[in-house]
Amino acid sequence: MKRMLAVAAAVLACSVMGASAQETSMSFFVTSANPGKGGDLGGLAGADAYCNTLATASGSTGKTWRAYLSTDAENARDRIGAGPWHNAKGEKIADDVASLHSDNNNLTKQTALNEKGEVINGRGDTPNRHDILTGSKPDGTAAPETCGNWTMGGAEGAAIVGHSDRTGLDESAEAKSWNSSHTTRGGCTQEAFKSTGGDGLFYCFAVD
């Protein structure tokens, strides 16, 4: 009888640990690289597919991933599920959409990790890569600048970016915004993104 109780307790403990691990498994990351065509991500479908590819390559399976990007027809905040979201180290980013777009989120240079669990270079690092493509206003709704709804990778167009390290040239709300800091300049090429402190990276969230 004692042995049966011990086995039952061990099974229960494993179940609890498994549930906990599942709850805090990676459901948010910054892409470690741009797909290769600057602002031309293949539209939202291409960006979503890239998120899924990177997640799978990192060992994360069983989730559906969406890029945090807005277009003329869709808001980034409406694409990413209900939350909560955790980074590759299990650290909580936000409980829900409302907290993500408030001062209560936990997005910092140390927590806005890529799918490999690595910190993204920020202001003061070489090279600076903190400009993250979003095409969004602070509340996660669409801004006008989206590199042609993420289909333009040439010298025309622009995109709104946020700062993954929440740091900029000053102490303004825009400089510290993770999703809506400023507009890129010089077009939607990879080179143009690098000129303002970016690398064509974007955020990915698991919707389930």
C-alpha positions in Angstrom: 0.0 0.0 0.0 2.8 2.4 0.9 4.5 1.6 -2.4 1.4 2.3 -4.3 1.0 5.7 -2.5 4.6 6.6 -3.3 4.2 5.8 -7.0 1.0 7.8 -7.1 2.7 10.7 -5.4 5.6 10.5 -7.9 3.2 10.5 -10.9 1.3 13.5 -9.5 4.6 15.4 -8.9 5.7 14.7 -12.5 2.4 15.8 -13.8 2.6 19.1 -11.9 6.1 19.7 -13.1 5.1 18.9 -16.7 2.2 21.3 -16.5 4.4 24.0 -15.0 7.1 23.5 -17.7 4.4 23.7 -20.4 3.0 26.9 -19.0 6.3 28.7 -19.0 7.7 27.3 -22.3 8.7 29.8 -24.9 5.8 31.7 -26.4 7.6 34.9 -27.4 10.8 35.8 -29.1 12.6 38.3 -31.3 13.8 36.9 -34.6 17.5 36.2 -34.5 17.8 37.4 -38.1 15.8 39.0 -40.9 14.6 36.5 -43.6 16.9 38.3 -46.1 14.9 40.8 -48.0 14.6 43.7 -45.6 11.0 44.9 -45.3 9.8 42.4 -47.8 8.8 39.6 -45.4 6.3 38.0 -47.9 3.5 39.8 -46.2 2.0 38.6 -42.9 1.8 35.1 -44.2 5.5 35.0 -44.9 6.4 36.6 -41.6 4.2 34.1 -39.7 5.9 31.2 -41.5 9.3 32.6 -40.6 8.3 32.8 -37.0 7.2 29.1 -37.1 10.4 28.1 -38.9 12.7 29.7 -36.3 10.6 28.4 -33.4 10.8 24.8 -34.8 14.6 25.1 -35.4 15.0 26.2 -31.8 13.2 23.0 -30.6 9.8 24.6 -29.8 7.0 22.5 -31.3 3.2 22.3 -30.9 2.5 26.0 -31.1 1.2 28.3 -33.8 3.2 31.5 -34.1 2.3 34.9 -35.4 4.5 37.9 -36.2 3.7 41.1 -34.2 3.2 43.2 -37.3 0.4 45.5 -38.4 -0.9 46.1 -41.9 -3.6 48.3 -43.5 -6.1 45.4 -42.8 -4.9 44.0 -39.5 -3.6 45.2 -36.2 -0.6 43.5 -34.5 -2.4 43.3 -31.2 -5.2 41.3 -32.7 -2.8 38.7 -34.1 -1.0 37.3 -31.1 -3.5 35.4 -29.0 -4.5 36.1 -25.4 -1.3 35.4 -23.5 0.4 34.9 -21.2 3.7 34.9 -23.0 7.2 33.7 -21.8 10.6 34.1 -23.4 13.1 31.3 -24.1 14.2 31.3 -20.5 10.7 31.0 -19.1 10.5 34.6 -18.0 7.0 36.1 -18.3 6.7 39.0 -20.8 3.1 39.8 -20.1 -0.1 38.2 -18.9 -2.4 39.4 -21.7 -2.8 41.9 -24.5 -3.7 44.7 -22.2 -0.7 44.3 -20.0 1.6 43.9 -23.0 0.6 47.3 -24.2 0.9 49.0 -20.8 3.7 49.9 -18.4 3.2 46.6 -16.7 4.9 44.4 -19.3 8.3 42.9 -18.6 10.0 43.7 -21.9 13.6 44.8 -21.4 16.9 44.2 -23.1 17.4 41.2 -20.8 14.0 39.6 -21.5 13.4 40.5 -25.1 15.4 37.4 -26.2 15.7 35.7 -29.6 14.5 32.2 -30.2 17.9 30.9 -29.0 17.7 32.7 -25.7 20.2 35.3 -26.7 20.1 39.0 -25.9 19.5 41.4 -28.8 22.2 44.1 -29.2 20.9 47.4 -28.0 22.0 51.0 -27.8 25.7 51.2 -27.0 26.4 47.7 -28.5 28.1 47.2 -31.8 26.2 46.7 -34.0 23.0 48.2 -32.5 20.1 46.0 -33.5 17.3 47.2 -31.2 15.0 48.7 -34.0 12.3 46.0 -34.2 9.8 46.2 -37.1 6.2 46.5 -36.0 4.3 49.0 -38.2 2.3 49.8 -35.1 1.2 52.6 -32.8 1.8 52.2 -29.1 -1.5 50.5 -28.6 -0.7 47.9 -31.2 -3.0 49.2 -33.9 -1.8 49.9 -37.4 0.5 52.8 -38.3 0.8 54.1 -41.9 4.4 53.0 -42.3 4.6 49.2 -42.9 7.0 48.8 -45.9 4.0 48.2 -48.2 2.3 45.8 -45.8 5.6 43.9 -45.5 6.0 43.4 -49.3 8.6 46.1 -50.0 12.4 45.6 -49.6 13.7 48.4 -51.8 14.6 52.0 -51.6 11.0 53.2 -51.2 8.8 53.1 -48.2 9.4 53.0 -44.4 8.3 51.2 -41.3 7.6 52.0 -37.7 9.9 50.3 -35.3 10.1 49.8 -31.5 13.2 49.5 -29.3 13.7 46.0 -27.9 16.0 47.4 -25.1 13.6 50.3 -24.3 16.4 52.8 -24.7 16.8 55.7 -27.1 18.3 59.1 -27.6 16.4 60.6 -24.7 14.0 59.7 -21.9 10.8 60.2 -24.0 8.0 57.6 -24.1 8.8 57.1 -27.8 12.5 56.3 -27.1 11.5 53.8 -24.5 8.7 52.1 -26.5 9.2 48.5 -27.4 6.7 48.7 -30.3 6.5 52.3 -31.6 9.6 54.4 -31.3 10.2 56.0 -34.8 10.1 55.6 -38.5 12.9 54.0 -40.5 14.6 56.2 -43.1 16.1 55.5 -46.5 13.7 52.9 -47.6 13.0 49.3 -46.6 16.3 47.7 -47.5 18.4 45.8 -44.9 21.0 48.5 -45.3 18.5 51.2 -44.5 17.4 49.4 -41.4 20.9 49.1 -40.2 21.5 52.9 -40.6 19.1 53.7 -37.8 20.1 50.9 -35.4 18.2 47.9 -36.7 18.6 44.7 -38.6 15.1 44.0 -39.9 14.1 41.9 -36.8 10.5 41.4 -35.6 8.6 40.0 -32.6 7.0 36.5 -32.7 4.2 35.4 -30.3 2.6 32.0 -29.9 -1.2 32.2 -30.2 -1.9 28.9 -28.5 
